[in-house]
Amino acid sequence: MYFRHSNGIWNDFPELAAGAIQTEGIRKDVAVEKHVAHFGAIARARLSEHTESELPEIQAWRRGFARMGLKPTQYRSASEALLRRFRKEGALPKIHPMIDLCNAASLAYAIPVAVFDLARITGDLEVRPAVGDEIYTTFAGDVELPDLQEVIFADASGRAHARRWTNRQSGHSAVRDETASVLIVAEALHVDAETDVRQLVDELHAAIRAIWSVNPRSAVLNRSAPSFGC
C-alpha cells in the first residue's frame, strides 16, 4: 500500500511537510517511560514560556483550519488538543506504548502525529477531500459521514480513518493490544515545517528501533516526493 496526499492538498497547502514511519513487530509489553519523559520535558519547557495557542506550529494549523472553513477554536488539531490537556493536567493518560510515545513526540514538537493499525486499512491511504459517501467510525463505535470536501484520510474501501484532517482519528484503525504493524504520520504547515518534521521522524524512528528492536522504514514527504510505500 501507499500513503500520500492528493494533488489538491498539495495545491491548496504547498507549505505542507509530512513524515511517515512504517514498522512491524509492535507489541504492548515494552517500556516507553524514558522516551515519554524526554519529550514531555521539552513540551513542559515550551509551555512555561508560551501557551499552546502562541506556538508557531499551532498557529499555522489554526490558519489551515480557517482556510478549510473550520473554526480553529472549535476544531483543534490533535497536537493543540494534546498540548492543551497536558498544560492543564500535567500529564497524558497511558493508552498503549506506541500511542503514548507518539503523543509525547507530538507534545514536544507541537506537530500532529497519527498512528494507524495497518491491518485495518484497505489498499492505499490518501489525504484528500471527501466525496460524500465515505464512512467514519468513532471511538465509541458510532458511524458518521464526513462532510463533502472535508479533508479526510481515506482508504480504497471508502472508509475515512480521520476527519477534519488532523482533528479526529477513527476508532476503526486505532492501535489495539493486538496491533503488530503501524503507519505513523506527522504533518506540519509552519515555517521550517520540513526541518522540524524530519527531526521528529528521526527521533521517533530511533526510539521505535530501540524500544521494539525493529527496523522501521521512514521518509519525509513533500510535493516533489509525495508518496510513501508501506
Secondary structure, 3 states (H helix, E strand, C coil): CEEEECHHHHHHCCCCEEEEEEECCCCCCCCCHHHHHHHHHHHHHHHCCCCHHHCHHHHHHHHHHHHCCCCCCCCCCHHHHHHHHHHHHCCCCCCCHHHHHHHHHHHHHCCCEEEEEHHHCCCCEEEEECCCCCEEECCCCCEECCCCCCEEEEECCCEEEEECCCCEECCCCCCCCCCCCEEEEEEECCCCHHHHHHHHHHHHHHHHHHHHCCCCEEEEEECCECEEEC
